């Protein structure tokens, strides 16, 4: 079963809402509610998510390419 465009839209919307809530709670916990701090926290959270995903993807493709040989 393939996901339709509407399904992908819902998934991306839920991820965006989750990241936004996580960033807002982090910004409010620190005590400063400025947009600059919000954006900085958002970028840091995204980096903490993206770096392990890239690492796992590289490992996955390395293992997959070795099995193909």
Secondary structure, DSSP 8 states (H G I E B T S, - for coil): ----HHHHHHHHHHHHHHHHHHHHHHHHHHT---HHHHHHHHHHHHHHHHHHHHHHHHHHHHHHHHHH-
